[in-house]
Amino acid sequence: MQHLFRRALRAIALVGVIAAAVPAQAHETLKLDAPKPNLAPTPPMGWNSWNKFKCDVSEDMIRKQADAMAASGMKDAGYQYIVIDDCWQKSRDADGNIQADPERFPSGIKALADYVHSKGLKFGLYSDAGSLTCGGRPGSAGHEFQDARQYAKWGVDYLKYDWCHTGTRNAEAAYTIMAKALRESGRDIVLSICEWGINQPERWAPKVGHLWRTTGDIYDAWEGKKDWSMGMTNILDLVAEREQVAGPNAWADPDMLEIGNGNMTTTEYESHFSLWAMLAAPLIAGNDLSRMDADTLRILTNKDVIAVDQDPLGKPARRTLKEGDLEVWVRPLQGGEFAAVLFNRGKTPADMKLAWDRLGLPATQKADVKDLWSKKLTKGVSGSYAAKVAPHGVVMVRVTPQR
């Protein structure tokens, strides 16, 4: 029922899209006096409860996820945020202070944040710019500064801020108000803007938040559409058609990872992870970390792929070739290196090639090429690199020109 209610609220929220998309006028609320803290020099890495658990959240479950992140090798691979999505909140007290669901979080949010911090991790929460969240819980509209102060007292490090039940609110103004509130809260808190890419966030979100959603929600499918949600390749296509304006401390977010949730193959999950890394996307896992199989852990902790995602240059990949089911994606890296993905959407294996001109290199340039999944290193390659790519698969390489 919660899922159906969320769908209904999402539909109500979308009624206000046209009005909300009207450009914000010069107004006091749009002045950001405090500079945006540099909390995301590389894309945030962590875990969020929504994709796997929806509204079925509790302090016991969150503690298990923190335990698993710390013990499984994910923390060592760079993951650090444990984020509770919708439905942790229940009401407001007589003074308007947001209250956690006492049955699901009997110890309170501060105690849970302290536990996550004790694992060497960071803690995140969810709220909404509307009067209600997408799951029908109290939103932050009209309570932004009060909520931000409460988050700071609890030890929150990350806020995912959604866009349900917002009516005719202007998106830029709504998110700017929360950005101001967080910056004045007395604590450094990452702002994750989640307005689904419908109000041209690339024009205003980089100065407001640390990351912003570019599309509607992902769901665990190779392709397809379900209500407002889309499969992995549908989201990829939307991203490919838009100008990439992301960079350090301001990341475009194609939504969270579905790896390990069971509706795609291992090969498809490898493609998902590779392409998100190429996009310099936040890597926010969405599976049950306490019940990962070996392939899920292997994919999520591939340090070579993560290194591409976390490259300090912070420049997202471009799709430089699309011929039917075959695509080439290229991303420049710090120090003159490159990452590239040969992507086969088709149902049969394909022979593919990465030509040096797609990297801006002369054909005579020798380079070392490392396959980031097989770990095979080929030295002294010139002109192009060829590989056979599995159906729905990728070959992801790091190209290091020889000096």
Salt bridges, closest charged atoms under 4 A:
GLU28 OE1 - LYS31 NZ 3.74
ASP56 OD1 - ARG104 NH1 3.13
ASP67 OD1 - LYS119 NZ 3.32
ASP85 OD2 - LYS160 NZ 2.75
ASP86 OD2 - ARG6 NH1 3.61
ASP114 OD2 - LYS110 NZ 3.05
GLU144 OE2 - ARG169 NH1 3.37
ASP147 OD1 - ARG92 NH1 2.88
ASP157 OD2 - HIS117 NE2 2.72
ASP157 OD1 - ARG187 NH2 2.66
ASP162 OD2 - ARG6 NH2 3.85
GLU172 OE2 - LYS207 NZ 3.40
ASP217 OD2 - ARG10 NH2 3.09
ASP217 OD1 - ARG213 NH2 2.66
ASP227 OD2 - ARG7 NE 2.87
ASP237 OD1 - ARG319 NH1 3.12
ASP237 OD1 - ARG345 NH2 2.52
ASP255 OD1 - ARG213 NH1 3.25
GLU268 OE2 - HIS392 ND1 2.58
GLU270 OE2 - ARG298 NH2 2.90
ASP288 OD2 - ARG291 NE 3.70
ASP295 OD1 - ARG298 NH2 3.20
ASP304 OD2 - LYS370 NZ 3.09
ASP304 OD2 - LYS375 NZ 2.79
GLU327 OE2 - ARG319 NH1 3.32
GLU327 OE2 - LYS322 NZ 3.02
GLU327 OE2 - ARG345 NE 2.55
GLU337 OE1 - ARG398 NH2 3.12
ASP351 OD1 - LYS388 NZ 2.94
